């Protein structure tokens, strides 16, 4: 059930992203939109990397 919820949310997010991308292309702000998306993506990637490293190191430090 949780997997289905995540799938629906992901499909909705991709749809919204594509809609915003087309809208930004028409209004001429595509480069700004892609820049903002890249900053958000890199922030999420860095957060995931930090969490992954923390999860791998905490058991070694404390246990």
PyMOL Python script that loads the backbone (N, CA, C, O; Angstrom):
from pymol import cmd

cmd.read_pdbstr("""\
ATOM      1  N   UNK A   1       0.817  -1.194   0.000  1.00  0.00           N
ATOM      2  CA  UNK A   1       0.000   0.000   0.000  1.00  0.00           C
ATOM      3  C   UNK A   1       0.867   1.267   0.000  1.00  0.00           C
ATOM      4  O   UNK A   1       0.572   2.234  -0.703  1.00  0.00           O
ATOM      5  N   UNK A   2       1.934   1.245   0.794  1.00  0.00           N
ATOM      6  CA  UNK A   2       2.837   2.389   0.847  1.00  0.00           C
ATOM      7  C   UNK A   2       3.534   2.588  -0.510  1.00  0.00           C
ATOM      8  O   UNK A   2       3.740   3.719  -0.952  1.00  0.00           O
ATOM      9  N   UNK A   3       3.887   1.486  -1.152  1.00  0.00           N
ATOM     10  CA  UNK A   3       4.539   1.581  -2.464  1.00  0.00           C
ATOM     11  C   UNK A   3       3.614   2.226  -3.493  1.00  0.00           C
ATOM     12  O   UNK A   3       4.058   3.010  -4.332  1.00  0.00           O
ATOM     13  N   UNK A   4       2.351   1.899  -3.424  1.00  0.00           N
ATOM     14  CA  UNK A   4       1.378   2.489  -4.346  1.00  0.00           C
ATOM     15  C   UNK A   4       1.240   3.987  -4.099  1.00  0.00           C
ATOM     16  O   UNK A   4       1.153   4.768  -5.047  1.00  0.00           O
ATOM     17  N   UNK A   5       1.219   4.390  -2.835  1.00  0.00           N
ATOM     18  CA  UNK A   5       1.138   5.810  -2.487  1.00  0.00           C
ATOM     19  C   UNK A   5       2.360   6.570  -3.000  1.00  0.00           C
ATOM     20  O   UNK A   5       2.230   7.662  -3.554  1.00  0.00           O
ATOM     21  N   UNK A   6       3.544   5.991  -2.816  1.00  0.00           N
ATOM     22  CA  UNK A   6       4.776   6.621  -3.294  1.00  0.00           C
ATOM     23  C   UNK A   6       4.766   6.718  -4.810  1.00  0.00           C
ATOM     24  O   UNK A   6       5.198   7.729  -5.364  1.00  0.00           O
ATOM     25  N   UNK A   7       4.281   5.687  -5.493  1.00  0.00           N
ATOM     26  CA  UNK A   7       4.204   5.700  -6.952  1.00  0.00           C
ATOM     27  C   UNK A   7       3.270   6.804  -7.443  1.00  0.00           C
ATOM     28  O   UNK A   7       3.602   7.522  -8.386  1.00  0.00           O
ATOM     29  N   UNK A   8       2.114   6.943  -6.816  1.00  0.00           N
ATOM     30  CA  UNK A   8       1.155   7.973  -7.225  1.00  0.00           C
ATOM     31  C   UNK A   8       1.739   9.370  -6.986  1.00  0.00           C
ATOM     32  O   UNK A   8       1.597  10.258  -7.826  1.00  0.00           O
ATOM     33  N   UNK A   9       2.394   9.556  -5.842  1.00  0.00           N
ATOM     34  CA  UNK A   9       3.013  10.853  -5.552  1.00  0.00           C
ATOM     35  C   UNK A   9       4.127  11.173  -6.550  1.00  0.00           C
ATOM     36  O   UNK A   9       4.258  12.316  -6.987  1.00  0.00           O
ATOM     37  N   UNK A  10       4.925  10.174  -6.909  1.00  0.00           N
ATOM     38  CA  UNK A  10       6.008  10.387  -7.861  1.00  0.00           C
ATOM     39  C   UNK A  10       5.464  10.746  -9.246  1.00  0.00           C
ATOM     40  O   UNK A  10       5.990  11.639  -9.911  1.00  0.00           O
ATOM     41  N   UNK A  11       4.419  10.053  -9.673  1.00  0.00           N
ATOM     42  CA  UNK A  11       3.817  10.350 -10.978  1.00  0.00           C
ATOM     43  C   UNK A  11       3.219  11.751 -10.979  1.00  0.00           C
ATOM     44  O   UNK A  11       3.346  12.480 -11.963  1.00  0.00           O
ATOM     45  N   UNK A  12       2.570  12.131  -9.883  1.00  0.00           N
ATOM     46  CA  UNK A  12       2.007  13.481  -9.789  1.00  0.00           C
ATOM     47  C   UNK A  12       3.110  14.535  -9.821  1.00  0.00           C
ATOM     48  O   UNK A  12       2.967  15.566 -10.479  1.00  0.00           O
ATOM     49  N   UNK A  13       4.202  14.281  -9.118  1.00  0.00           N
ATOM     50  CA  UNK A  13       5.310  15.240  -9.099  1.00  0.00           C
ATOM     51  C   UNK A  13       5.945  15.378 -10.480  1.00  0.00           C
ATOM     52  O   UNK A  13       6.287  16.487 -10.892  1.00  0.00           O
ATOM     53  N   UNK A  14       6.106  14.283 -11.190  1.00  0.00           N
ATOM     54  CA  UNK A  14       6.670  14.340 -12.546  1.00  0.00           C
ATOM     55  C   UNK A  14       5.729  15.101 -13.475  1.00  0.00           C
ATOM     56  O   UNK A  14       6.179  15.893 -14.302  1.00  0.00           O
ATOM     57  N   UNK A  15       4.435  14.865 -13.341  1.00  0.00           N
ATOM     58  CA  UNK A  15       3.464  15.583 -14.157  1.00  0.00           C
ATOM     59  C   UNK A  15       3.491  17.078 -13.898  1.00  0.00           C
ATOM     60  O   UNK A  15       3.474  17.876 -14.836  1.00  0.00           O
ATOM     61  N   UNK A  16       3.532  17.457 -12.636  1.00  0.00           N
ATOM     62  CA  UNK A  16       3.599  18.883 -12.287  1.00  0.00           C
ATOM     63  C   UNK A  16       4.889  19.494 -12.811  1.00  0.00           C
ATOM     64  O   UNK A  16       4.886  20.611 -13.328  1.00  0.00           O
ATOM     65  N   UNK A  17       6.001  18.756 -12.678  1.00  0.00           N
ATOM     66  CA  UNK A  17       7.278  19.253 -13.182  1.00  0.00           C
ATOM     67  C   UNK A  17       7.229  19.483 -14.696  1.00  0.00           C
ATOM     68  O   UNK A  17       7.687  20.520 -15.177  1.00  0.00           O
ATOM     69  N   UNK A  18       6.686  18.538 -15.439  1.00  0.00           N
ATOM     70  CA  UNK A  18       6.604  18.698 -16.895  1.00  0.00           C
ATOM     71  C   UNK A  18       5.690  19.867 -17.272  1.00  0.00           C
ATOM     72  O   UNK A  18       5.989  20.612 -18.206  1.00  0.00           O
ATOM     73  N   UNK A  19       4.583  20.028 -16.551  1.00  0.00           N
ATOM     74  CA  UNK A  19       3.675  21.144 -16.815  1.00  0.00           C
ATOM     75  C   UNK A  19       4.373  22.477 -16.568  1.00  0.00           C
ATOM     76  O   UNK A  19       4.255  23.399 -17.375  1.00  0.00           O
ATOM     77  N   UNK A  20       5.096  22.581 -15.461  1.00  0.00           N
ATOM     78  CA  UNK A  20       5.830  23.814 -15.155  1.00  0.00           C
ATOM     79  C   UNK A  20       6.939  24.070 -16.178  1.00  0.00           C
ATOM     80  O   UNK A  20       7.211  25.216 -16.535  1.00  0.00           O
ATOM     81  N   UNK A  21       7.573  22.995 -16.644  1.00  0.00           N
ATOM     82  CA  UNK A  21       8.634  23.125 -17.639  1.00  0.00           C
ATOM     83  C   UNK A  21       8.089  23.705 -18.947  1.00  0.00           C
ATOM     84  O   UNK A  21       8.706  24.593 -19.535  1.00  0.00           O
ATOM     85  N   UNK A  22       6.954  23.214 -19.396  1.00  0.00           N
ATOM     86  CA  UNK A  22       6.336  23.726 -20.619  1.00  0.00           C
ATOM     87  C   UNK A  22       5.902  25.175 -20.414  1.00  0.00           C
ATOM     88  O   UNK A  22       6.083  26.006 -21.304  1.00  0.00           O
ATOM     89  N   UNK A  23       5.335  25.480 -19.261  1.00  0.00           N
ATOM     90  CA  UNK A  23       4.898  26.848 -18.974  1.00  0.00           C
ATOM     91  C   UNK A  23       6.088  27.810 -18.922  1.00  0.00           C
ATOM     92  O   UNK A  23       5.994  28.941 -19.399  1.00  0.00           O
ATOM     93  N   UNK A  24       7.208  27.362 -18.343  1.00  0.00           N
ATOM     94  CA  UNK A  24       8.402  28.212 -18.263  1.00  0.00           C
ATOM     95  C   UNK A  24       9.007  28.423 -19.647  1.00  0.00           C
ATOM     96  O   UNK A  24       9.537  29.495 -19.938  1.00  0.00           O
ATOM     97  N   UNK A  25       8.931  27.411 -20.492  1.00  0.00           N
ATOM     98  CA  UNK A  25       9.481  27.550 -21.845  1.00  0.00           C
ATOM     99  C   UNK A  25       8.687  28.582 -22.639  1.00  0.00           C
ATOM    100  O   UNK A  25       9.260  29.357 -23.405  1.00  0.00           O
ATOM    101  N   UNK A  26       7.384  28.592 -22.457  1.00  0.00           N
ATOM    102  CA  UNK A  26       6.546  29.559 -23.175  1.00  0.00           C
ATOM    103  C   UNK A  26       6.786  30.989 -22.697  1.00  0.00           C
ATOM    104  O   UNK A  26       6.743  31.929 -23.491  1.00  0.00           O
ATOM    105  N   UNK A  27       7.037  31.150 -21.410  1.00  0.00           N
ATOM    106  CA  UNK A  27       7.210  32.504 -20.873  1.00  0.00           C
ATOM    107  C   UNK A  27       8.663  32.976 -20.932  1.00  0.00           C
ATOM    108  O   UNK A  27       8.944  34.128 -20.603  1.00  0.00           O
ATOM    109  N   UNK A  28       9.584  32.115 -21.342  1.00  0.00           N
ATOM    110  CA  UNK A  28      10.976  32.516 -21.508  1.00  0.00           C
ATOM    111  C   UNK A  28      11.811  32.443 -20.245  1.00  0.00           C
ATOM    112  O   UNK A  28      12.913  32.990 -20.212  1.00  0.00           O
ATOM    113  N   UNK A  29      11.320  31.785 -19.205  1.00  0.00           N
ATOM    114  CA  UNK A  29      12.079  31.670 -17.958  1.00  0.00           C
ATOM    115  C   UNK A  29      12.584  30.248 -17.745  1.00  0.00           C
ATOM    116  O   UNK A  29      12.728  29.800 -16.608  1.00  0.00           O
ATOM    117  N   UNK A  30      12.852  29.544 -18.834  1.00  0.00           N
ATOM    118  CA  UNK A  30      13.266  28.146 -18.741  1.00  0.00           C
ATOM    119  C   UNK A  30      14.600  28.001 -18.029  1.00  0.00           C
ATOM    120  O   UNK A  30      14.759  27.093 -17.213  1.00  0.00           O
ATOM    121  N   UNK A  31      15.559  28.865 -18.313  1.00  0.00           N
ATOM    122  CA  UNK A  31      16.875  28.733 -17.687  1.00  0.00           C
ATOM    123  C   UNK A  31      16.793  28.966 -16.175  1.00  0.00           C
ATOM    124  O   UNK A  31      17.471  28.285 -15.406  1.00  0.00           O
ATOM    125  N   UNK A  32      15.968  29.922 -15.749  1.00  0.00           N
ATOM    126  CA  UNK A  32      15.800  30.156 -14.314  1.00  0.00           C
ATOM    127  C   UNK A  32      15.131  28.963 -13.642  1.00  0.00           C
ATOM    128  O   UNK A  32      15.509  28.574 -12.537  1.00  0.00           O
ATOM    129  N   UNK A  33      14.145  28.389 -14.306  1.00  0.00           N
ATOM    130  CA  UNK A  33      13.440  27.239 -13.742  1.00  0.00           C
ATOM    131  C   UNK A  33      14.376  26.041 -13.625  1.00  0.00           C
ATOM    132  O   UNK A  33      14.385  25.353 -12.604  1.00  0.00           O
ATOM    133  N   UNK A  34      15.159  25.795 -14.663  1.00  0.00           N
ATOM    134  CA  UNK A  34      16.103  24.672 -14.621  1.00  0.00           C
ATOM    135  C   UNK A  34      17.192  24.906 -13.577  1.00  0.00           C
ATOM    136  O   UNK A  34      17.640  23.956 -12.936  1.00  0.00           O
ATOM    137  N   UNK A  35      17.621  26.148 -13.394  1.00  0.00           N
ATOM    138  CA  UNK A  35      18.613  26.456 -12.362  1.00  0.00           C
ATOM    139  C   UNK A  35      18.057  26.168 -10.973  1.00  0.00           C
ATOM    140  O   UNK A  35      18.729  25.560 -10.140  1.00  0.00           O
ATOM    141  N   UNK A  36      16.833  26.606 -10.732  1.00  0.00           N
ATOM    142  CA  UNK A  36      16.202  26.345  -9.432  1.00  0.00           C
ATOM    143  C   UNK A  36      16.018  24.852  -9.200  1.00  0.00           C
ATOM    144  O   UNK A  36      16.244  24.358  -8.095  1.00  0.00           O
ATOM    145  N   UNK A  37      15.612  24.140 -10.234  1.00  0.00           N
ATOM    146  CA  UNK A  37      15.440  22.688 -10.118  1.00  0.00           C
ATOM    147  C   UNK A  37      16.764  22.008  -9.815  1.00  0.00           C
ATOM    148  O   UNK A  37      16.812  21.082  -9.006  1.00  0.00           O
ATOM    149  N   UNK A  38      17.833  22.450 -10.450  1.00  0.00           N
ATOM    150  CA  UNK A  38      19.148  21.862 -10.212  1.00  0.00           C
ATOM    151  C   UNK A  38      19.612  22.111  -8.776  1.00  0.00           C
ATOM    152  O   UNK A  38      20.191  21.221  -8.153  1.00  0.00           O
ATOM    153  N   UNK A  39      19.366  23.299  -8.254  1.00  0.00           N
ATOM    154  CA  UNK A  39      19.747  23.607  -6.870  1.00  0.00           C
ATOM    155  C   UNK A  39      18.977  22.713  -5.892  1.00  0.00           C
ATOM    156  O   UNK A  39      19.555  22.177  -4.947  1.00  0.00           O
ATOM    157  N   UNK A  40      17.683  22.558  -6.126  1.00  0.00           N
ATOM    158  CA  UNK A  40      16.876  21.695  -5.261  1.00  0.00           C
ATOM    159  C   UNK A  40      17.349  20.249  -5.365  1.00  0.00           C
ATOM    160  O   UNK A  40      17.471  19.566  -4.348  1.00  0.00           O
ATOM    161  N   UNK A  41      17.613  19.779  -6.572  1.00  0.00           N
ATOM    162  CA  UNK A  41      18.071  18.405  -6.779  1.00  0.00           C
ATOM    163  C   UNK A  41      19.409  18.160  -6.091  1.00  0.00           C
ATOM    164  O   UNK A  41      19.591  17.131  -5.440  1.00  0.00           O
ATOM    165  N   UNK A  42      20.341  19.093  -6.228  1.00  0.00           N
ATOM    166  CA  UNK A  42      21.639  18.929  -5.575  1.00  0.00           C
ATOM    167  C   UNK A  42      21.510  18.959  -4.049  1.00  0.00           C
ATOM    168  O   UNK A  42      22.216  18.229  -3.353  1.00  0.00           O
ATOM    169  N   UNK A  43      20.626  19.788  -3.536  1.00  0.00           N
ATOM    170  CA  UNK A  43      20.379  19.820  -2.092  1.00  0.00           C
ATOM    171  C   UNK A  43      19.831  18.498  -1.580  1.00  0.00           C
ATOM    172  O   UNK A  43      20.264  18.000  -0.541  1.00  0.00           O
ATOM    173  N   UNK A  44      18.870  17.925  -2.316  1.00  0.00           N
ATOM    174  CA  UNK A  44      18.337  16.621  -1.930  1.00  0.00           C
ATOM    175  C   UNK A  44      19.394  15.531  -2.028  1.00  0.00           C
ATOM    176  O   UNK A  44      19.459  14.646  -1.175  1.00  0.00           O
ATOM    177  N   UNK A  45      20.215  15.594  -3.059  1.00  0.00           N
ATOM    178  CA  UNK A  45      21.273  14.601  -3.229  1.00  0.00           C
ATOM    179  C   UNK A  45      22.300  14.692  -2.101  1.00  0.00           C
ATOM    180  O   UNK A  45      22.745  13.669  -1.580  1.00  0.00           O
ATOM    181  N   UNK A  46      22.670  15.903  -1.726  1.00  0.00           N
ATOM    182  CA  UNK A  46      23.616  16.074  -0.618  1.00  0.00           C
ATOM    183  C   UNK A  46      23.012  15.594   0.703  1.00  0.00           C
ATOM    184  O   UNK A  46      23.703  14.972   1.509  1.00  0.00           O
ATOM    185  N   UNK A  47      21.731  15.878   0.926  1.00  0.00           N
ATOM    186  CA  UNK A  47      21.069  15.410   2.137  1.00  0.00           C
ATOM    187  C   UNK A  47      21.034  13.890   2.193  1.00  0.00           C
ATOM    188  O   UNK A  47      21.291  13.299   3.241  1.00  0.00           O
ATOM    189  N   UNK A  48      20.718  13.260   1.074  1.00  0.00           N
ATOM    190  CA  UNK A  48      20.696  11.799   1.029  1.00  0.00           C
ATOM    191  C   UNK A  48      22.090  11.233   1.277  1.00  0.00           C
ATOM    192  O   UNK A  48      22.233  10.229   1.974  1.00  0.00           O
ATOM    193  N   UNK A  49      23.103  11.858   0.722  1.00  0.00           N
ATOM    194  CA  UNK A  49      24.473  11.395   0.941  1.00  0.00           C
ATOM    195  C   UNK A  49      24.898  11.515   2.391  1.00  0.00           C
ATOM    196  O   UNK A  49      25.529  10.608   2.934  1.00  0.00           O
ATOM    197  N   UNK A  50      24.558  12.629   3.021  1.00  0.00           N
ATOM    198  CA  UNK A  50      24.901  12.825   4.430  1.00  0.00           C
ATOM    199  C   UNK A  50      24.168  11.813   5.305  1.00  0.00           C
ATOM    200  O   UNK A  50      24.762  11.242   6.220  1.00  0.00           O
ATOM    201  N   UNK A  51      22.878  11.584   5.032  1.00  0.00           N
ATOM    202  CA  UNK A  51      22.132  10.596   5.798  1.00  0.00           C
ATOM    203  C   UNK A  51      22.705   9.195   5.602  1.00  0.00           C
ATOM    204  O   UNK A  51      22.794   8.427   6.560  1.00  0.00           O
ATOM    205  N   UNK A  52      23.089   8.857   4.389  1.00  0.00           N
ATOM    206  CA  UNK A  52      23.667   7.540   4.115  1.00  0.00           C
ATOM    207  C   UNK A  52      24.968   7.352   4.895  1.00  0.00           C
ATOM    208  O   UNK A  52      25.188   6.309   5.510  1.00  0.00           O
ATOM    209  N   UNK A  53      25.819   8.364   4.862  1.00  0.00           N
ATOM    210  CA  UNK A  53      27.093   8.278   5.596  1.00  0.00           C
ATOM    211  C   UNK A  53      26.837   8.184   7.098  1.00  0.00           C
ATOM    212  O   UNK A  53      27.490   7.404   7.791  1.00  0.00           O
ATOM    213  N   UNK A  54      25.886   8.979   7.605  1.00  0.00           N
ATOM    214  CA  UNK A  54      25.579   8.951   9.040  1.00  0.00           C
ATOM    215  C   UNK A  54      25.037   7.590   9.460  1.00  0.00           C
ATOM    216  O   UNK A  54      25.409   7.073  10.514  1.00  0.00           O
ATOM    217  N   UNK A  55      24.169   7.009   8.650  1.00  0.00           N
ATOM    218  CA  UNK A  55      23.603   5.704   8.983  1.00  0.00           C
ATOM    219  C   UNK A  55      24.687   4.631   8.967  1.00  0.00           C
ATOM    220  O   UNK A  55      24.636   3.695   9.764  1.00  0.00           O
ATOM    221  N   UNK A  56      25.658   4.753   8.079  1.00  0.00           N
ATOM    222  CA  UNK A  56      26.743   3.770   8.022  1.00  0.00           C
ATOM    223  C   UNK A  56      27.736   3.947   9.166  1.00  0.00           C
ATOM    224  O   UNK A  56      28.319   2.964   9.622  1.00  0.00           O
ATOM    225  N   UNK A  57      27.946   5.184   9.645  1.00  0.00           N
ATOM    226  CA  UNK A  57      28.946   5.443  10.675  1.00  0.00           C
ATOM    227  C   UNK A  57      28.432   5.290  12.104  1.00  0.00           C
ATOM    228  O   UNK A  57      29.192   4.890  12.986  1.00  0.00           O
ATOM    229  N   UNK A  58      27.167   5.597  12.351  1.00  0.00           N
ATOM    230  CA  UNK A  58      26.650   5.555  13.723  1.00  0.00           C
ATOM    231  C   UNK A  58      26.807   4.169  14.359  1.00  0.00           C
ATOM    232  O   UNK A  58      27.253   4.097  15.504  1.00  0.00           O
ATOM    233  N   UNK A  59      26.468   3.076  13.687  1.00  0.00           N
ATOM    234  CA  UNK A  59      26.674   1.769  14.332  1.00  0.00           C
ATOM    235  C   UNK A  59      28.153   1.486  14.630  1.00  0.00           C
ATOM    236  O   UNK A  59      28.453   0.831  15.628  1.00  0.00           O
ATOM    237  N   UNK A  60      29.056   1.952  13.814  1.00  0.00           N
ATOM    238  CA  UNK A  60      30.482   1.709  14.050  1.00  0.00           C
ATOM    239  C   UNK A  60      31.010   2.524  15.226  1.00  0.00           C
ATOM    240  O   UNK A  60      31.917   2.080  15.931  1.00  0.00           O
ATOM    241  N   UNK A  61      30.456   3.704  15.441  1.00  0.00           N
ATOM    242  CA  UNK A  61      30.939   4.572  16.524  1.00  0.00           C
ATOM    243  C   UNK A  61      30.368   4.134  17.873  1.00  0.00           C
ATOM    244  O   UNK A  61      31.096   4.063  18.864  1.00  0.00           O
ATOM    245  N   UNK A  62      29.080   3.844  17.911  1.00  0.00           N
ATOM    246  CA  UNK A  62      28.422   3.603  19.192  1.00  0.00           C
ATOM    247  C   UNK A  62      28.286   2.132  19.576  1.00  0.00           C
ATOM    248  O   UNK A  62      28.067   1.830  20.749  1.00  0.00           O
ATOM    249  N   UNK A  63      28.407   1.219  18.636  1.00  0.00           N
ATOM    250  CA  UNK A  63      28.187  -0.195  18.969  1.00  0.00           C
ATOM    251  C   UNK A  63      29.391  -1.032  18.700  1.00  0.00           C
ATOM    252  O   UNK A  63      29.365  -2.241  18.928  1.00  0.00           O
TER     253      UNK A  63
END
""", "prot")
cmd.dss("prot")
cmd.show_as("cartoon", "prot")
cmd.util.cbc("prot")
cmd.orient("prot")
